[in-house]
Amino acid sequence: MKRPGYRSASIFRAGLFISAVVGLSAVTVEGVAAQDFDAVLAAPDDPDLNLDFARRAADAGDLNGAAGALERVLIADPNRHGARLMYALILYRLDDLQGARDQLDLLDPVTLTSLQRAEATRYRARIERARSSTRFSGSLSTALTYEEDAAGALTTQFDTIPTPPATEEGGAAVIAGRLNVAQDLGNASGYALYGSVGGSDRSTFDDIDGDVRRGDVEAGLSYTGRLNSWAVSAVARALDLMDEPNLREAGIKAQARWRASNATMVSLSGEAVNQAFDEPAVDAVAAIIGGDRDGWRYDINLGVSHRLTARSSVGASVGWVDKQADYEPFGYSGPSLQARYDTATRRGHYLAISGGMQWLEYDAPDPVFIGFGAPAREDVRSWARVAVGAPISAFTAAGATGDWRQDVGIEGALTYGARDSLAPLGDYDSWGAELRLTWRFGAAN
C-alpha cells in the first residue's frame, strides 16, 4: 500500500537516531525511568542494556525510542535475531513497512525458534496485505447472551412499547459478520475507494419474542495521511424486529481524525439518514394525526482518544442527535456522552470498559400514544459494558502461536441498559451477560 509522506529508509533511520538522543526521556504513564535513560547514555554500545530499554520503551508506548535502542543493539551485535524480529515488529507499528520487510528479509536465512519463525511469517503476510492496492478484512462472531429483563432490554433499545411489559428473563444466540474491501486509487497517494457490508441475527430462547435482524452496506472514498485521515460514504441499513420489517435508513456519513500528538487522536464524525418505519399501529392513524415516525435523523460526535501506554488507552466523546418526524411528538433532540477504557497484557488478555448516557427532549406532547394532558416526553438513556477476553493463543504456554489462534478470541461481558422517562411512560432497566467467540481476518488484522 502506498503511504502519503512516505520517507526513505535512510531518512527514517536517521530520525530514529535523533529520537534516541532527544526523545527517549519522555515520560509516559508507565514511564521509562530517568535513570534507565541515563544508563543508556552512559553505555550506548551495551546491547543488553539497550535491549532492556527497548522493551521498557515499547511497553510504555514510546515506539521511536524502542526502535532507536534496537538499532543500536543490532549495530553492536547483528546476530541478535530476537532483537531484529522485535525491530521489524516495531517498524511495522511505526508504519515503516519497507523497513520492516528489510529486517524480515535478513531473518530468512538464519535459525529462529518455531514461534519466532511463525511471527516473522505472520508479519510478512501483514506487510504484503498492507502494501497491496486491494485489501480485504472482516470479522465473524457467534455469541450467547442473557438478559435479566429481556423484554425491558428490547424496549430500552428500540423504544417500541410505551407501557412496561411483564419482566421476563431470557437468552439469545447471536451471529454477526462483516466484510470490508478497499482499493487504492492509482497514483493518488493515500486515497482509496472502500466498501463494507455487515449483518447480525439475534434469535431468542424461552419463547421470548425478541428476535432482531440487522443489515447494512456502506461505500465511499477515504484518505489516509501521516497525521490525519478522513472518509465520506453513502450508507443504507435495515432492521427487522420480531420477524417483521421495522426500519430502513439511507443517507450519508463522514468522519475525520487528526493526530494531535504521538499518543492523542481527535475525531469528528457525523451522518444524515432518512428513516422509514414500518409500524402498523402508527400507520393506521397516520392520516388522522398528520404523519408518522418517518423523517431525517442527524448525528454529530466529537471524540478524543489518548494512549496511556502501548497496551492501554482511554477515550471520550460528546454528541448531539436531532430526529425529525412527520408526527411532531415522535421528533426529539439532545446530547450524549460516552467514555471507554481499554488495557491489555503482553499475551493479549484484555479488559474493556465502556458506557454512556443520552438526554432526549421530544418536540411536542403526544396526546395520541401517550395521552391528553401528558407533558412532552423526556428520556434519559444509559448503558455500560465491561468485557474481558483474550485470543486463544494467550492460553498456550508461550502466550503466542503465530498462527490462526492469534486471530480467534473469546470474550465474556457484563452489560447494563436503562431508560428513564416521564410518566406515564414506563422505565426499563436490565442487566445482561455475553459469551462471544470472534474471528478477525484480512488486512486490518
C-alpha positions, -999 to 999 in steps of 0.1 A, spaced: 0 0 0 14 34 -9 15 58 21 15 96 18 45 113 31 64 81 29 101 86 38 131 65 26 146 40 50 178 61 54 159 92 64 136 72 87 166 56 105 183 90 108 152 101 126 154 71 149 189 80 159 178 116 166 149 104 187 172 81 206 192 112 218 164 138 223 132 118 226 137 88 247 134 106 281 98 114 275 77 103 305 46 82 300 21 68 324 41 37 330 72 56 322 107 47 314 127 57 344 151 86 340 180 66 355 175 39 327 179 66 301 210 79 319 224 44 319 218 41 281 236 74 275 265 62 297 268 29 278 253 34 244 271 3 230 259 -21 257 234 -45 238 218 -59 269 212 -25 284 197 -12 251 176 -43 246 161 -39 281 155 -2 274 138 -11 241 114 -35 259 105 -9 285 101 19 259 78 -3 238 57 -13 268 54 25 276 43 33 241 75 50 230 79 32 197 105 56 183 126 52 214 123 14 213 134 14 176 164 37 183 176 14 211 171 -17 189 191 -1 161 220 3 185 217 -33 197 219 -46 161 248 -24 153 267 -38 182 255 -74 177 240 -81 142 233 -118 152 207 -109 179 179 -124 158 153 -120 185 161 -83 187 159 -80 149 125 -96 149 114 -71 176 128 -43 155 108 -55 125 76 -55 145 83 -20 159 89 -7 124 57 -22 113 38 -5 141 55 28 131 42 22 95 76 19 80 66 -12 60 96 -13 38 120 -11 67 101 -39 85 102 -60 53 140 -54 50 146 -67 86 124 -98 80 144 -105 48 176 -105 69 160 -132 91 152 -156 62 185 -175 62 190 -176 100 179 -201 126 149 -190 147 127 -207 172 95 -221 158 75 -193 175 99 -166 161 96 -181 126 58 -182 129 58 -145 140 81 -135 112 59 -153 86 28 -137 101 41 -102 99 54 -107 64 19 -116 54 6 -85 72 31 -63 53 21 -77 20 -16 -72 27 -9 -36 38 11 -29 7 -14 -44 -17 -36 -20 -37 -66 -41 -29 -72 -51 7 -99 -73 23 -106 -76 60 -135 -86 82 -148 -105 112 -172 -133 121 -186 -139 156 -211 -160 175 -224 -153 210 -247 -164 237 -264 -136 256 -286 -134 287 -309 -106 299 -323 -102 334 -353 -84 318 -353 -94 281 -385 -75 273 -372 -44 290 -339 -46 273 -356 -47 239 -378 -17 246 -349 2 261 -330 -2 229 -358 2 203 -385 23 221 -414 3 207 -437 -1 238 -449 28 259 -460 7 289 -438 -18 308 -442 -54 295 -441 -82 320 -405 -86 332 -391 -119 320 -355 -131 318 -342 -149 288 -313 -157 265 -305 -155 228 -280 -167 202 -263 -140 181 -244 -144 148 -227 -114 133 -203 -108 104 -186 -80 84 -166 -78 52 -145 -48 42 -127 -41 9 -105 -11 -1 -90 -3 -35 -62 23 -38 -67 50 -65 -38 46 -88 -11 73 -82 -33 93 -59 -13 85 -28 -34 79 3 -68 78 -15 -89 47 -17 -124 36 -26 -139 13 1 -170 -7 8 -184 -26 38 -213 -50 43 -224 -64 76 -252 -81 94 -263 -98 125 -291 -122 137 -303 -124 172 -326 -154 179 -342 -156 214 -348 -186 236 -375 -195 261 -404 -183 239 -395 -146 244 -405 -127 213 -374 -105 208 -357 -116 176 -336 -89 159 -320 -88 125 -298 -61 112 -280 -54 79 -260 -25 65 -240 -16 34 -216 13 30 -194 26 1 -173 57 -2 -139 75 -5 -112 76 21 -78 93 26 -51 83 50 -22 106 57 6 107 82 -12 129 107 -48 128 95 -74 107 77 -110 111 65 -138 92 48 -171 101 32 -196 74 23 -232 65 14 -249 42 39 -280 20 39 -294 0 68 -322 -24 76 -337 -35 109 -363 -62 115 -379 -67 149 -397 -99 159 -395 -112 123 -412 -81 109 -396 -51 90 -392 -22 113 -368 4 100 -350 13 68 -323 40 67 -304 56 38 -281 86 38 -245 98 41 -218 98 67 -184 115 71 -156 111 96 -122 126 101 -93 120 125 -63 142 134 -32 131 153 -26 158 180 5 140 193 21 106 193 -4 95 219 -35 116 213 -61 114 185 -90 137 179 -120 126 158 -151 142 143 -180 122 127 -215 128 116 -243 114 95 -276 123 80 -300 95 72 -336 94 61 -356 69 83 -387 50 70 -405 30 97 -429 1 92 -452 4 123 -488 -8 115 -503 8 147 -489 42 138 -495 39 101 -532 31 107 -538 65 122 -511 85 103 -537 102 80 -557 114 111 -528 126 132 -509 142 103 -479 119 100 -458 90 114 -423 84 127 -406 88 93 -381 117 88 -345 126 88 -320 119 117 -288 139 121 -259 129 144 -226 145 151 -199 134 175 -166 149 187 -142 125 204 -106 122 217 -86 91 225 -53 90 243 -28 61 245 -16 58 281 8 30 273 15 7 243 -14 -15 256 -38 8 273 -59 38 262 -88 60 272 -113 78 251 -144 101 254 -168 116 230 -197 141 231 -225 141 206 -258 156 195 -287 139 178 -317 156 161 -345 133 149 -372 148 128 -406 132 123 -438 138 103 -457 134 135 -440 161 156 -442 143 190 -420 115 176 -392 140 169 -365 146 195 -331 160 201 -304 160 228 -268 155 238 -249 123 246 -217 114 264 -196 83 261 -163 71 276 -142 40 274 -110 24 289 -90 -5 273 -60 -23 286 -42 -55 276 -13 -77 287 16 -88 266 -1 -121 259 -32 -104 247 -56 -107 277 -76 -75 278 -101 -55 298 -125 -31 280 -149 -8 299 -174 15 282 -205 34 289 -226 64 281 -257 85 287 -281 103 264 -306 130 273 -335 134 249 -363 160 248 -392 153 224 -405 181 202 -441 182 214 -466 165 238 -482 133 223 -520 131 230 -525 101 208 -500 75 220 -492 88 255 -524 106 264 -541 140 267 -525 163 293 -492 144 295 -461 167 291 -437 164 262 -417 133 266 -382 134 282 -358 104 283 -325 96 300 -309 66 284 -278 49 298 -257 19 291 -225 2 303 -204 -28 293 -174 -45 310 -156 -71 289 -126 -94 295 -111 -115 268 -81 -129 250 -70 -146 218 -68 -184 221 -31 -181 217 -29 -164 251 -38 -196 269 -8 -215 254 25 -220 274 43 -194 252 14 -169 252 17 -166 214 15 -190 184 20 -170 153 -10 -187 136 -48 -186 134 -51 -189 172 -40 -153 175 -69 -142 152 -96 -160 172 -106 -146 205 -130 -154 233 -148 -127 254 -171 -125 283 -190 -94 292 -215 -79 316 -239 -53 302 -265 -28 316 -291 -7 298 -317 16 312 -343 42 301 -359 67 325 -389 85 311 -416 109 324 -449 93 335 -470 77 321 -442 60 302 -426 31 319 -389 30 329 -368 0 320 -335 -14 330 -318 -47 325 -285 -64 334 -271 -89 310 -242 -112 301 -225 -123 269 -201 -150 259 -186 -144 224 -162 -161 200 -148 -139 173 -125 -145 143 -108 -115 126 -91 -118 93 -75 -98 65 -56 -66 61 -68 -49 92 -60 -79 115 
